[in-house]
Amino acid sequence: MTRPAVLETDPAVWRAEALDYIEARVRAGHQVTADDLRRDLPEPPHPNAVGQVFRTLADRQVIEKAAFGASTCRSRRGGPRYAWRLHESQRPRRFKAGENLARLMSPHRLRGAV
């Protein structure tokens, strides 16, 4: 469906807003879906733009797939949808139970760190 020129969204602006929105949500600890993007941002300039922003962040290893389900967006008619979360490489490292802190802090590992 076409929209009046006044309501057209600049593709570069929409893309930047979408990338920022997704990254901010996943860094805050939330999972994000395309339905969230459609609900919280203006309509994209092209229907494929939604998938492209998720693919861009996945290629940059900022997000990864977390869950699979059906879309709740009426226009998608229950089509497939992924929930995305912060990529494993972006998460802060936590010590595991039983991990030997003394081994991690050994002098040969700390030599060069002053």
N, CA, C and O atoms as CSV, one atom per row, in Angstrom:
chain,resi,resn,atom,element,x,y,z
A,1,MET,N,N,0.839,-1.162,0.000
A,1,MET,CA,C,0.000,0.000,0.000
A,1,MET,C,C,0.891,1.233,0.000
A,1,MET,O,O,1.882,1.277,0.730
A,2,THR,N,N,0.561,2.220,-0.794
A,2,THR,CA,C,1.352,3.437,-0.848
A,2,THR,C,C,0.831,4.439,0.171
A,2,THR,O,O,-0.343,4.439,0.540
A,3,ARG,N,N,1.741,5.287,0.609
A,3,ARG,CA,C,1.387,6.316,1.575
A,3,ARG,C,C,1.642,7.683,0.964
A,3,ARG,O,O,2.429,7.796,0.024
A,4,PRO,N,N,0.995,8.726,1.476
A,4,PRO,CA,C,1.294,10.066,0.991
A,4,PRO,C,C,2.763,10.396,1.244
A,4,PRO,O,O,3.357,9.909,2.205
A,5,ALA,N,N,3.341,11.220,0.384
A,5,ALA,CA,C,4.755,11.562,0.488
A,5,ALA,C,C,5.100,12.172,1.846
A,5,ALA,O,O,6.218,11.998,2.331
A,6,VAL,N,N,4.173,12.872,2.454
A,6,VAL,CA,C,4.424,13.501,3.742
A,6,VAL,C,C,4.697,12.447,4.819
A,6,VAL,O,O,5.477,12.694,5.739
A,7,LEU,N,N,4.066,11.278,4.714
A,7,LEU,CA,C,4.213,10.241,5.719
A,7,LEU,C,C,5.331,9.239,5.413
A,7,LEU,O,O,5.590,8.343,6.217
A,8,GLU,N,N,5.997,9.382,4.260
A,8,GLU,CA,C,7.073,8.464,3.905
A,8,GLU,C,C,8.204,8.568,4.922
A,8,GLU,O,O,8.583,9.662,5.340
A,9,THR,N,N,8.728,7.428,5.306
A,9,THR,CA,C,9.829,7.369,6.251
A,9,THR,C,C,11.132,7.294,5.469
A,9,THR,O,O,11.251,6.499,4.536
A,10,ASP,N,N,12.108,8.116,5.840
A,10,ASP,CA,C,13.421,8.054,5.205
A,10,ASP,C,C,14.056,6.712,5.570
A,10,ASP,O,O,14.203,6.414,6.756
A,11,PRO,N,N,14.435,5.896,4.589
A,11,PRO,CA,C,14.970,4.561,4.878
A,11,PRO,C,C,16.195,4.582,5.793
A,11,PRO,O,O,16.315,3.735,6.678
A,12,ALA,N,N,17.103,5.535,5.593
A,12,ALA,CA,C,18.316,5.592,6.418
A,12,ALA,C,C,17.981,5.937,7.869
A,12,ALA,O,O,18.576,5.385,8.795
A,13,VAL,N,N,17.039,6.838,8.060
A,13,VAL,CA,C,16.637,7.226,9.416
A,13,VAL,C,C,15.931,6.068,10.112
A,13,VAL,O,O,16.215,5.767,11.271
A,14,TRP,N,N,15.012,5.422,9.403
A,14,TRP,CA,C,14.295,4.291,9.997
A,14,TRP,C,C,15.261,3.177,10.380
A,14,TRP,O,O,15.157,2.606,11.466
A,15,ARG,N,N,16.198,2.870,9.492
A,15,ARG,CA,C,17.178,1.806,9.746
A,15,ARG,C,C,18.018,2.119,10.987
A,15,ARG,O,O,18.226,1.249,11.832
A,16,ALA,N,N,18.499,3.356,11.096
A,16,ALA,CA,C,19.307,3.747,12.253
A,16,ALA,C,C,18.497,3.631,13.550
A,16,ALA,O,O,19.003,3.145,14.561
A,17,GLU,N,N,17.241,4.079,13.513
A,17,GLU,CA,C,16.378,3.979,14.695
A,17,GLU,C,C,16.128,2.518,15.066
A,17,GLU,O,O,16.143,2.163,16.245
A,18,ALA,N,N,15.901,1.681,14.074
A,18,ALA,CA,C,15.634,0.265,14.327
A,18,ALA,C,C,16.853,-0.430,14.910
A,18,ALA,O,O,16.726,-1.206,15.857
A,19,LEU,N,N,18.032,-0.164,14.361
A,19,LEU,CA,C,19.266,-0.767,14.886
A,19,LEU,C,C,19.503,-0.346,16.335
A,19,LEU,O,O,19.842,-1.173,17.180
A,20,ASP,N,N,19.322,0.946,16.616
A,20,ASP,CA,C,19.494,1.448,17.981
A,20,ASP,C,C,18.471,0.837,18.931
A,20,ASP,O,O,18.806,0.466,20.056
A,21,TYR,N,N,17.226,0.734,18.481
A,21,TYR,CA,C,16.149,0.177,19.310
A,21,TYR,C,C,16.453,-1.270,19.693
A,21,TYR,O,O,16.377,-1.637,20.865
A,22,ILE,N,N,16.796,-2.083,18.705
A,22,ILE,CA,C,17.065,-3.503,18.969
A,22,ILE,C,C,18.261,-3.660,19.893
A,22,ILE,O,O,18.200,-4.409,20.867
A,23,GLU,N,N,19.346,-2.959,19.592
A,23,GLU,CA,C,20.552,-3.099,20.406
A,23,GLU,C,C,20.317,-2.640,21.840
A,23,GLU,O,O,20.788,-3.285,22.776
A,24,ALA,N,N,19.606,-1.551,22.025
A,24,ALA,CA,C,19.319,-1.067,23.381
A,24,ALA,C,C,18.476,-2.073,24.159
A,24,ALA,O,O,18.726,-2.312,25.340
A,25,ARG,N,N,17.481,-2.662,23.501
A,25,ARG,CA,C,16.610,-3.639,24.186
A,25,ARG,C,C,17.370,-4.892,24.587
A,25,ARG,O,O,17.210,-5.369,25.710
A,26,VAL,N,N,18.193,-5.437,23.696
A,26,VAL,CA,C,18.895,-6.679,24.045
A,26,VAL,C,C,19.985,-6.417,25.085
A,26,VAL,O,O,20.242,-7.277,25.928
A,27,ARG,N,N,20.623,-5.259,25.045
A,27,ARG,CA,C,21.639,-4.939,26.064
A,27,ARG,C,C,20.998,-4.719,27.432
A,27,ARG,O,O,21.655,-4.875,28.461
A,28,ALA,N,N,19.718,-4.356,27.442
A,28,ALA,CA,C,18.982,-4.202,28.706
A,28,ALA,C,C,18.488,-5.548,29.226
A,28,ALA,O,O,17.888,-5.615,30.299
A,29,GLY,N,N,18.738,-6.624,28.469
A,29,GLY,CA,C,18.374,-7.956,28.928
A,29,GLY,C,C,17.057,-8.495,28.399
A,29,GLY,O,O,16.582,-9.528,28.870
A,30,HIS,N,N,16.463,-7.824,27.438
A,30,HIS,CA,C,15.184,-8.255,26.874
A,30,HIS,C,C,15.393,-9.026,25.578
A,30,HIS,O,O,16.397,-8.841,24.890
A,31,GLN,N,N,14.445,-9.884,25.254
A,31,GLN,CA,C,14.404,-10.490,23.933
A,31,GLN,C,C,13.571,-9.582,23.040
A,31,GLN,O,O,12.623,-8.948,23.503
A,32,VAL,N,N,13.923,-9.519,21.768
A,32,VAL,CA,C,13.241,-8.630,20.825
A,32,VAL,C,C,12.750,-9.440,19.631
A,32,VAL,O,O,13.442,-10.336,19.148
A,33,THR,N,N,11.555,-9.118,19.164
A,33,THR,CA,C,10.998,-9.763,17.975
A,33,THR,C,C,10.659,-8.687,16.937
A,33,THR,O,O,10.648,-7.495,17.244
A,34,ALA,N,N,10.388,-9.121,15.721
A,34,ALA,CA,C,9.959,-8.199,14.677
A,34,ALA,C,C,8.624,-7.559,15.042
A,34,ALA,O,O,8.348,-6.425,14.650
A,35,ASP,N,N,7.801,-8.282,15.789
A,35,ASP,CA,C,6.519,-7.714,16.232
A,35,ASP,C,C,6.749,-6.498,17.135
A,35,ASP,O,O,6.016,-5.513,17.050
A,36,ASP,N,N,7.765,-6.567,17.997
A,36,ASP,CA,C,8.101,-5.427,18.858
A,36,ASP,C,C,8.494,-4.222,18.014
A,36,ASP,O,O,8.075,-3.095,18.277
A,37,LEU,N,N,9.298,-4.484,17.005
A,37,LEU,CA,C,9.757,-3.415,16.123
A,37,LEU,C,C,8.577,-2.771,15.392
A,37,LEU,O,O,8.498,-1.546,15.295
A,38,ARG,N,N,7.675,-3.584,14.887
A,38,ARG,CA,C,6.504,-3.050,14.179
A,38,ARG,C,C,5.584,-2.267,15.119
A,38,ARG,O,O,4.948,-1.296,14.710
A,39,ARG,N,N,5.521,-2.699,16.379
A,39,ARG,CA,C,4.648,-2.035,17.356
A,39,ARG,C,C,5.235,-0.708,17.825
A,39,ARG,O,O,4.498,0.264,17.988
A,40,ASP,N,N,6.554,-0.650,18.045
A,40,ASP,CA,C,7.158,0.507,18.705
A,40,ASP,C,C,7.780,1.546,17.769
A,40,ASP,O,O,8.076,2.659,18.202
A,41,LEU,N,N,7.981,1.204,16.504
A,41,LEU,CA,C,8.568,2.159,15.558
A,41,LEU,C,C,7.563,2.474,14.451
A,41,LEU,O,O,6.596,1.737,14.262
A,42,PRO,N,N,7.790,3.565,13.722
A,42,PRO,CA,C,6.909,3.854,12.585
A,42,PRO,C,C,7.014,2.736,11.541
A,42,PRO,O,O,7.944,1.930,11.571
A,43,GLU,N,N,6.073,2.703,10.646
A,43,GLU,CA,C,6.073,1.693,9.591
A,43,GLU,C,C,7.365,1.801,8.776
A,43,GLU,O,O,7.774,2.905,8.415
A,44,PRO,N,N,8.007,0.673,8.485
A,44,PRO,CA,C,9.256,0.727,7.722
A,44,PRO,C,C,9.006,1.167,6.282
A,44,PRO,O,O,7.893,1.024,5.777
A,45,PRO,N,N,10.030,1.699,5.620
A,45,PRO,CA,C,9.862,2.156,4.240
A,45,PRO,C,C,9.585,1.005,3.270
A,45,PRO,O,O,8.996,1.211,2.209
A,46,HIS,N,N,10.006,-0.196,3.635
A,46,HIS,CA,C,9.773,-1.381,2.809
A,46,HIS,C,C,9.554,-2.563,3.752
A,46,HIS,O,O,10.229,-2.638,4.778
A,47,PRO,N,N,8.649,-3.479,3.454
A,47,PRO,CA,C,8.383,-4.612,4.353
A,47,PRO,C,C,9.618,-5.457,4.671
A,47,PRO,O,O,9.707,-6.022,5.761
A,48,ASN,N,N,10.568,-5.552,3.742
A,48,ASN,CA,C,11.776,-6.347,3.981
A,48,ASN,C,C,12.768,-5.662,4.912
A,48,ASN,O,O,13.717,-6.300,5.368
A,49,ALA,N,N,12.572,-4.394,5.202
A,49,ALA,CA,C,13.512,-3.655,6.041
A,49,ALA,C,C,13.599,-4.224,7.453
A,49,ALA,O,O,14.653,-4.153,8.086
A,50,VAL,N,N,12.519,-4.778,7.942
A,50,VAL,CA,C,12.500,-5.331,9.301
A,50,VAL,C,C,13.493,-6.487,9.409
A,50,VAL,O,O,14.318,-6.511,10.322
A,51,GLY,N,N,13.419,-7.421,8.503
A,51,GLY,CA,C,14.336,-8.557,8.530
A,51,GLY,C,C,15.775,-8.150,8.303
A,51,GLY,O,O,16.689,-8.760,8.859
A,52,GLN,N,N,15.988,-7.128,7.494
A,52,GLN,CA,C,17.345,-6.682,7.191
A,52,GLN,C,C,18.069,-6.137,8.415
A,52,GLN,O,O,19.269,-6.363,8.569
A,53,VAL,N,N,17.360,-5.421,9.292
A,53,VAL,CA,C,18.039,-4.882,10.474
A,53,VAL,C,C,18.419,-6.004,11.445
A,53,VAL,O,O,19.479,-5.953,12.069
A,54,PHE,N,N,17.555,-7.017,11.573
A,54,PHE,CA,C,17.910,-8.152,12.421
A,54,PHE,C,C,19.106,-8.903,11.838
A,54,PHE,O,O,20.005,-9.305,12.577
A,55,ARG,N,N,19.123,-9.094,10.525
A,55,ARG,CA,C,20.236,-9.787,9.875
A,55,ARG,C,C,21.533,-9.008,10.042
A,55,ARG,O,O,22.583,-9.609,10.270
A,56,THR,N,N,21.483,-7.686,9.934
A,56,THR,CA,C,22.668,-6.850,10.103
A,56,THR,C,C,23.273,-7.045,11.490
A,56,THR,O,O,24.479,-7.250,11.623
A,57,LEU,N,N,22.431,-6.980,12.524
A,57,LEU,CA,C,22.943,-7.148,13.890
A,57,LEU,C,C,23.411,-8.576,14.154
A,57,LEU,O,O,24.355,-8.783,14.916
A,58,ALA,N,N,22.771,-9.551,13.541
A,58,ALA,CA,C,23.215,-10.943,13.693
A,58,ALA,C,C,24.578,-11.134,13.020
A,58,ALA,O,O,25.444,-11.818,13.564
A,59,ASP,N,N,24.770,-10.540,11.852
A,59,ASP,CA,C,26.052,-10.637,11.158
A,59,ASP,C,C,27.171,-9.955,11.943
A,59,ASP,O,O,28.321,-10.389,11.888
A,60,ARG,N,N,26.842,-8.899,12.667
A,60,ARG,CA,C,27.823,-8.199,13.512
A,60,ARG,C,C,28.028,-8.909,14.853
A,60,ARG,O,O,28.820,-8.451,15.677
A,61,GLN,N,N,27.338,-9.997,15.074
A,61,GLN,CA,C,27.367,-10.788,16.305
A,61,GLN,C,C,26.973,-9.963,17.530
A,61,GLN,O,O,27.580,-10.070,18.596
A,62,VAL,N,N,25.951,-9.145,17.352
A,62,VAL,CA,C,25.367,-8.396,18.462
A,62,VAL,C,C,24.191,-9.183,19.030
A,62,VAL,O,O,23.969,-9.178,20.241
A,63,ILE,N,N,23.426,-9.869,18.149
A,63,ILE,CA,C,22.261,-10.643,18.581
A,63,ILE,C,C,22.350,-12.064,18.044
A,63,ILE,O,O,23.081,-12.345,17.094
A,64,GLU,N,N,21.587,-12.952,18.675
A,64,GLU,CA,C,21.464,-14.336,18.209
A,64,GLU,C,C,20.036,-14.797,18.452
A,64,GLU,O,O,19.323,-14.240,19.286
A,65,LYS,N,N,19.627,-15.828,17.710
A,65,LYS,CA,C,18.266,-16.348,17.853
A,65,LYS,C,C,18.115,-17.020,19.215
A,65,LYS,O,O,18.992,-17.759,19.662
A,66,ALA,N,N,16.981,-16.747,19.866
A,66,ALA,CA,C,16.734,-17.311,21.190
A,66,ALA,C,C,15.527,-18.242,21.198
A,66,ALA,O,O,15.535,-19.254,21.899
A,67,ALA,N,N,14.503,-17.917,20.438
A,67,ALA,CA,C,13.268,-18.714,20.446
A,67,ALA,C,C,12.564,-18.565,19.096
A,67,ALA,O,O,12.841,-17.644,18.328
A,68,PHE,N,N,11.656,-19.488,18.835
A,68,PHE,CA,C,10.896,-19.495,17.586
A,68,PHE,C,C,9.416,-19.596,17.930
A,68,PHE,O,O,9.039,-20.335,18.839
A,69,GLY,N,N,8.587,-18.867,17.217
A,69,GLY,CA,C,7.148,-18.935,17.469
A,69,GLY,C,C,6.370,-18.329,16.318
A,69,GLY,O,O,6.917,-18.070,15.246
A,70,ALA,N,N,5.100,-18.108,16.553
A,70,ALA,CA,C,4.223,-17.522,15.539
A,70,ALA,C,C,4.082,-16.024,15.790
A,70,ALA,O,O,4.006,-15.579,16.935
A,71,SER,N,N,4.048,-15.269,14.726
A,71,SER,CA,C,3.889,-13.827,14.814
A,71,SER,C,C,2.490,-13.475,15.325
A,71,SER,O,O,1.507,-14.138,14.991
A,72,THR,N,N,2.422,-12.433,16.131
A,72,THR,CA,C,1.137,-11.947,16.620
A,72,THR,C,C,0.661,-10.735,15.817
A,72,THR,O,O,-0.427,-10.210,16.056
A,73,CYS,N,N,1.477,-10.301,14.876
A,73,CYS,CA,C,1.136,-9.163,14.024
A,73,CYS,C,C,0.058,-9.589,13.027
A,73,CYS,O,O,0.217,-10.589,12.328
A,74,ARG,N,N,-1.005,-8.853,12.964
A,74,ARG,CA,C,-2.147,-9.230,12.130
A,74,ARG,C,C,-1.771,-9.373,10.650
A,74,ARG,O,O,-2.240,-10.285,9.970
A,75,SER,N,N,-0.933,-8.474,10.167
A,75,SER,CA,C,-0.560,-8.523,8.753
A,75,SER,C,C,0.286,-9.750,8.412
A,75,SER,O,O,0.359,-10.141,7.247
A,76,ARG,N,N,0.925,-10.362,9.413
A,76,ARG,CA,C,1.754,-11.548,9.183
A,76,ARG,C,C,0.954,-12.841,9.270
A,76,ARG,O,O,1.452,-13.900,8.888
A,77,ARG,N,N,-0.272,-12.773,9.764
A,77,ARG,CA,C,-1.181,-13.921,9.819
A,77,ARG,C,C,-0.563,-15.153,10.463
A,77,ARG,O,O,-0.700,-16.266,9.955
A,78,GLY,N,N,0.112,-14.950,11.571
A,78,GLY,CA,C,0.678,-16.087,12.303
A,78,GLY,C,C,1.919,-16.684,11.671
A,78,GLY,O,O,2.280,-17.822,11.973
A,79,GLY,N,N,2.577,-15.938,10.800
A,79,GLY,CA,C,3.801,-16.431,10.164
A,79,GLY,C,C,4.920,-16.643,11.174
A,79,GLY,O,O,4.806,-16.198,12.317
A,80,PRO,N,N,5.988,-17.306,10.781
A,80,PRO,CA,C,7.080,-17.590,11.709
A,80,PRO,C,C,7.795,-16.325,12.171
A,80,PRO,O,O,7.898,-15.343,11.437
A,81,ARG,N,N,8.287,-16.377,13.411
A,81,ARG,CA,C,9.002,-15.233,13.981
A,81,ARG,C,C,10.024,-15.749,14.980
A,81,ARG,O,O,9.775,-16.722,15.690
A,82,TYR,N,N,11.173,-15.091,15.029
A,82,TYR,CA,C,12.212,-15.412,16.002
A,82,TYR,C,C,12.228,-14.355,17.098
A,82,TYR,O,O,11.904,-13.189,16.872
A,83,ALA,N,N,12.609,-14.791,18.280
A,83,ALA,CA,C,12.938,-13.861,19.354
A,83,ALA,C,C,14.465,-13.830,19.396
A,83,ALA,O,O,15.114,-14.873,19.317
A,84,TRP,N,N,15.028,-12.645,19.519
A,84,TRP,CA,C,16.476,-12.460,19.496
A,84,TRP,C,C,16.957,-11.987,20.859
A,84,TRP,O,O,16.248,-11.266,21.560
A,85,ARG,N,N,18.161,-12.395,21.230
A,85,ARG,CA,C,18.783,-11.966,22.489
A,85,ARG,C,C,20.204,-11.524,22.198
A,85,ARG,O,O,20.699,-11.674,21.081
A,86,LEU,N,N,20.854,-10.978,23.217
A,86,LEU,CA,C,22.238,-10.531,23.099
A,86,LEU,C,C,23.127,-11.725,22.777
A,86,LEU,O,O,22.990,-12.783,23.391
A,87,HIS,N,N,24.028,-11.567,21.829
A,87,HIS,CA,C,24.919,-12.642,21.402
A,87,HIS,C,C,25.834,-13.065,22.557
A,87,HIS,O,O,26.245,-12.247,23.381
A,88,GLU,N,N,26.132,-14.343,22.591
A,88,GLU,CA,C,26.980,-14.921,23.649
A,88,GLU,C,C,28.292,-14.149,23.811
A,88,GLU,O,O,28.743,-13.938,24.937
A,89,SER,N,N,28.904,-13.731,22.719
A,89,SER,CA,C,30.196,-13.035,22.786
A,89,SER,C,C,30.072,-11.635,23.396
A,89,SER,O,O,31.077,-11.054,23.805
A,90,GLN,N,N,28.872,-11.094,23.460
A,90,GLN,CA,C,28.659,-9.748,24.000
A,90,GLN,C,C,28.318,-9.751,25.492
A,90,GLN,O,O,28.340,-8.706,26.142
A,91,ARG,N,N,28.007,-10.923,26.024
A,91,ARG,CA,C,27.605,-10.998,27.432
A,91,ARG,C,C,28.821,-10.931,28.338
A,91,ARG,O,O,29.890,-11.423,27.976
A,92,PRO,N,N,28.674,-10.325,29.518
A,92,PRO,CA,C,29.792,-10.277,30.456
A,92,PRO,C,C,30.160,-11.679,30.935
A,92,PRO,O,O,29.286,-12.527,31.119
A,93,ARG,N,N,31.451,-11.918,31.134
A,93,ARG,CA,C,31.910,-13.228,31.585
A,93,ARG,C,C,31.653,-13.365,33.070
A,93,ARG,O,O,31.942,-12.453,33.843
A,94,ARG,N,N,31.115,-14.497,33.467
A,94,ARG,CA,C,30.850,-14.781,34.877
A,94,ARG,C,C,31.660,-15.995,35.282
A,94,ARG,O,O,31.857,-16.922,34.495
A,95,PHE,N,N,32.119,-15.977,36.505
A,95,PHE,CA,C,32.851,-17.131,37.016
A,95,PHE,C,C,31.878,-18.272,37.251
A,95,PHE,O,O,30.773,-18.060,37.751
A,96,LYS,N,N,32.282,-19.467,36.895
A,96,LYS,CA,C,31.463,-20.649,37.122
A,96,LYS,C,C,31.740,-21.182,38.516
A,96,LYS,O,O,32.835,-21.015,39.054
A,97,ALA,N,N,30.734,-21.824,39.094
A,97,ALA,CA,C,30.916,-22.432,40.414
A,97,ALA,C,C,32.051,-23.440,40.324
A,97,ALA,O,O,32.072,-24.275,39.419
A,98,GLY,N,N,32.985,-23.368,41.245
A,98,GLY,CA,C,34.095,-24.307,41.279
A,98,GLY,C,C,35.290,-23.858,40.454
A,98,GLY,O,O,36.331,-24.515,40.491
A,99,GLU,N,N,35.180,-22.770,39.717
A,99,GLU,CA,C,36.312,-22.308,38.925
A,99,GLU,C,C,37.359,-21.756,39.883
A,99,GLU,O,O,37.035,-20.994,40.793
A,100,ASN,N,N,38.563,-22.125,39.684
A,100,ASN,CA,C,39.632,-21.783,40.610
A,100,ASN,C,C,40.117,-20.362,40.338
A,100,ASN,O,O,40.803,-20.109,39.348
A,101,LEU,N,N,39.750,-19.426,41.237
A,101,LEU,CA,C,40.137,-18.036,41.083
A,101,LEU,C,C,41.642,-17.876,41.185
A,101,LEU,O,O,42.230,-17.042,40.497
A,102,ALA,N,N,42.271,-18.677,42.047
A,102,ALA,CA,C,43.724,-18.594,42.193
A,102,ALA,C,C,44.426,-18.922,40.875
A,102,ALA,O,O,45.431,-18.299,40.533
A,103,ARG,N,N,43.898,-19.896,40.141
A,103,ARG,CA,C,44.488,-20.255,38.852
A,103,ARG,C,C,44.341,-19.105,37.862
A,103,ARG,O,O,45.259,-18.823,37.092
A,104,LEU,N,N,43.184,-18.440,37.882
A,104,LEU,CA,C,42.963,-17.325,36.977
A,104,LEU,C,C,43.831,-16.121,37.317
A,104,LEU,O,O,44.187,-15.340,36.435
A,105,MET,N,N,44.171,-15.970,38.593
A,105,MET,CA,C,44.956,-14.827,39.051
A,105,MET,C,C,46.423,-15.193,39.248
A,105,MET,O,O,47.140,-14.467,39.937
A,106,SER,N,N,46.889,-16.289,38.670
A,106,SER,CA,C,48.257,-16.751,38.883
A,106,SER,C,C,49.262,-15.713,38.375
A,106,SER,O,O,48.953,-14.949,37.460
A,107,PRO,N,N,50.467,-15.681,38.966
A,107,PRO,CA,C,51.474,-14.675,38.618
A,107,PRO,C,C,51.841,-14.683,37.138
A,107,PRO,O,O,52.042,-13.617,36.556
A,108,HIS,N,N,51.933,-15.859,36.514
A,108,HIS,CA,C,52.316,-15.870,35.094
A,108,HIS,C,C,51.237,-15.235,34.217
A,108,HIS,O,O,51.546,-14.771,33.120
A,109,ARG,N,N,49.988,-15.200,34.665
A,109,ARG,CA,C,48.929,-14.531,33.906
A,109,ARG,C,C,48.956,-13.025,34.158
A,109,ARG,O,O,48.505,-12.249,33.316
A,110,LEU,N,N,49.470,-12.615,35.284
A,110,LEU,CA,C,49.444,-11.187,35.652
A,110,LEU,C,C,50.743,-10.454,35.273
A,110,LEU,O,O,50.833,-9.239,35.452
A,111,ARG,N,N,51.745,-11.171,34.755
A,111,ARG,CA,C,53.024,-10.530,34.426
A,111,ARG,C,C,52.814,-9.445,33.414
A,111,ARG,O,O,51.933,-10.025,32.779
A,112,GLY,N,N,52.917,-8.666,32.985
A,112,GLY,CA,C,52.616,-7.681,31.968
A,112,GLY,C,C,51.502,-6.745,32.358
A,112,GLY,O,O,51.367,-5.672,31.769
A,113,ALA,N,N,50.699,-7.119,33.331
A,113,ALA,CA,C,49.612,-6.238,33.763
A,113,ALA,C,C,50.076,-5.433,34.962
A,113,ALA,O,O,50.247,-5.979,36.052
A,114,VAL,N,N,50.277,-4.174,34.772
A,114,VAL,CA,C,50.721,-3.312,35.873
A,114,VAL,C,C,49.825,-2.121,35.976
A,114,VAL,O,O,50.026,-1.269,36.841
